[in-house]
């Protein structure tokens, strides 16, 4: 069954910005778990397992209370999407333990460029010069925040880059699923399949968390689920090529979280990067508003 929702670009943008705030918060908790902040560091694969496990538990509680009906799922597409998502989140959590939170987020969130490229052949979306320009302005902000001219492409940076590629593919598959299935169904199967994959991967790395780490793992699952809920609903309401660049706002949130929780004071380069990101997203919003008003081409 195809799920449709009234096109609402403004709401889609807002939902994506909220998703970026939640995702950056989850990465902050993952960084705390992957370092010695909360105790003996936990492996990134165990953090990813906790992310899927607790998110699935929350969804199952919702299903038990509201008894939502599902349509026939596209299991191969769900499995492929979940595989990319698990790989992306595992690489992201690993990267956050090696390099600053803002840097890891900046590099990994190059994924909208990959998502836009894939949306053209796979989703048949039209991406005109203004959308391309807006995306690359935001990408320039990501590059500024990553400080690649300082030679920061070490192990953590390569892990984050791999995460970006995985997430870019996942975004495209989410959009394909959102044309056929309801958001709650997409979230359920993503987390169900994800926890199965993560359970196998974590077997050789499991260690018993302390109370603080259990709480943080639950927080990672809750925040990621909140981010997924916002993002899937955003994709129902607008093109992937429009929605995904707004996720660059996670870089702004990551910089803020770094400052508040790790004492990292934003430098001029961080401010410049944030301004570029906001400028790119703003250009996209302006262009989309004109398209809706004049029914023009992209």
N, C-alpha and C positions, 0 to 999 in steps of 0.2 A: 504494500500500500504506500502510495506517495504522500508524504507529509508536506503541506504547504502552509505558509504564513504570509501575511500581508508584508510587502516589502517596506521596511522601516530602517533606513540607513542610520538615522540619528540614534535609535535605540540599539542597533547593532554595534555602533561605535562605542556607546556607553558600556554595553555588556562586555566588549572586548577589553576596554580599559580596566574594568573591575576584574576581569579574568587575569589580566597582567599583574594587578596588585596581589591577588591571591597566589598566583604562581611564584612571584618573587618572594612572598612570605614563606611558601613551602621550601624554596631553595635556601632561604635563611636558616630554617630549622634543619634542613639536610646538611648544611655547612656545620652547624653546631654538633650534629650527630657524627659527622665524618672527621671532626677534629677532637681535641680533648676537652672541649668546653663542658660537656655533660658527663664525662667519664671516659673510659677506654673507647677510642674511636671505633665506630661501626662501619663495616664494609658497605660500599655504595650499592651493591646488589641486595643487601639486607634492607637498606633504606628504601629501595625501590619495591621490595616485597611488602614492607609495611605500608607503603603508599597505596598499593593495590588492595591489600587485605582490609585495611580500615575503611577505604572508600567503598569496597564491596559490602562490608557489614552495614554501613549507613544506608546504602541503596536497598539492601534486603529489608531493613527495618521499614523503610518508606513503602516498599512493595507490600509488606505484611499489613501495614496500616491502611493503605489506600487501594490495594488490589487492582493495580493498573493492568490493562489488557495489552498484550503484545501482538504485533503482526508477525508474519513469517520472516525470520531474520536471514540476511545474506551472510551465512557463517564464514565462507571463505574470505569475504571482504572484511568482516569483523576481525578474523584471525590475522590477516595481513596488517590491518590498521593497528591492532594491539601489539603485534610484533615490533612494528616501527616505534610505537609509543613507549614500549618497555625499553627498547634500546636507547631511545632518545633521553628518557628520564634517568636511566642508569648512567649514561655518559655525562649528563648534566650534573648529577649529584657527585660523581667522581671528580669532575672538573672543579666544582666549588670547594673541594677539600685541598686543591693544589694552588689555586690562584684566587685573588680577591673576588668577592661576590659580584661586584659590578662588572669586572672584566669577564668573568665566566658567563654572566647573563648577556653581556654585550655581544660576545662572539657567538654564543649559541642562538641568539635571536636574529642572526642573519637568515633564519629559516623562512621569513616571508618572501625573500627573493626566490628561494627554491620553490616555495609554494606557488608563487605567481607563474613561474616558468612551467610548472607541472599543470597548473590550472588551464593553460591554453590548449594543450593537446588532449588532456584527459577529461576536462569539464566543458570544453568548447567556449570558454569565456573569452571575451574580447578585452584586451588591455591596450589602451591607447597611449600616446606619448605623455600626456599629463599624469596618468597613473604611474607609468614607468618612472617619470621624473620624480614624483612624490616618493615613490618607494626608494629610489636611490638617494634622495636627500636624507630620508630616515636612515638608510643604510650607512651613509656618510657619518651620521651621528653615532651609529654603532661602532664604526671603525675608529672614530675619534676616541670613544670611551675605551676601546680595546687597547689603545696605545701601542699599536703594532710597530710603530717606528722605533720603539725602545727595545725591540727584540724580545717581546713577551711570548712569542710562539714557542713555548715549551710544551711539556707533556699535557698540562692542564688545558692549554689553549687548543691543542689538537683534539683532546677529548670533547671540548665544547664545540669545536667545528663539526665533529662527527655528530654531535647532538643536533646541531642545526640542520644537517642533511636529513636525519631521521625525522625530526619534527616537521620539516617541509613536506616530506612525503606523507606523513600522518595527516596534516591539515587537508591535503587534497583528498585523501580517502574519507575523512570526516564529512567533507562537503558532498561526496558521492553518496554516503550513507544517509545524510540529512535530507536528500531528495526522495528517499524511499521509506525511512523509518522515523519514529518519534524520538525526540532527544533522550527521554528516560530509557528507552530500549537500547539506544546507542551506548549510553553510559553503562548500563547493566552488563552488556556483553563485552564491552571494552575491559571493564574491571574484572569480570569473571575469567575471561581468557588471560588477561594480564596476570592475575594472581596464580593461575596454573603455570604460566611460563616462568614467573618469578620464583615460584616454589621449587621448581627444578633447579634453577640457576643458583639459588642461595644455599643449597644443601651443604656445600663444602666451605661456606663462609659464615655460617650461623654462629652467633654468640648470644648468650642470654642478656638482654638489656636490663639496666637498672630502672627504677621507677621514673626518673626524669626522662630517660631515653624512651620508655614506653609511651609517655605522654607526648613527647616530641614526634614519635612515629605516628601516633594517632592524629596529631596536628597536621603532619604532612599529608596524610590521607584525606582529612577534612578539607584542607585548603586546596589541594589538587582537585578534589571533587567539585568544590565551589567554582574553581577556575574552569573546569570542564563544562559544568552546567551553563555558565555564562557564555562560554565560547561556542558550544554547540548551538545554543539558542541564537547567538549572533549570526552564525553561518546559515541558519534557516531564513534569516531576514535580509541578507545581503550577500553579494558575491564574495568568494574567498579572496579574490584579488583586491577587494575594497577593505575587507575586515582585517586580514592578517597584519598589514602594516601598523595598525593601532596597537598591536601587541608589543611594539617597540617601547611603549610606555613602561614596560616592566624594567627597562634600564633605569628609568627615573626612580622607580620604587626601590630597585636594588641599591642604587646609590644612597637613597634616603635611609634604608635599613642598615647599610654598612656604617653610615654615620652615627645612627642612634645606638646600635647594638655592638658594633665592633670598634667604635671610636675613629673611624676613617673619615677625616674631614674632606668634603668635596673640593677638588682643585678646579682651577680655571678650565682645564680640559674637560672635566666632567660637566661643567655648566654649558660649555660650547656644544658638547655632544647631546645633552638634554634638549637644548634649544633647537638643534637640527632635527631631532626626532619629532618634537612638537610641531615644527614647521612642516615637515613632511606629512604628518597625520592631518594637520589643518588643511593643507592643500588638497588632500584626498577628500576630506569632508566638504570643502567648497566645491570641488568638481562634481561630487555625487549630488549635491544639492542642485547644481545647475542642470545636471542630467535629468533629475526628477522633474524639474520645473519646465524645461524646454523639450523633454523627450528626445534629446540629441543622442548621437553616437558616442561611444567611449573615447 
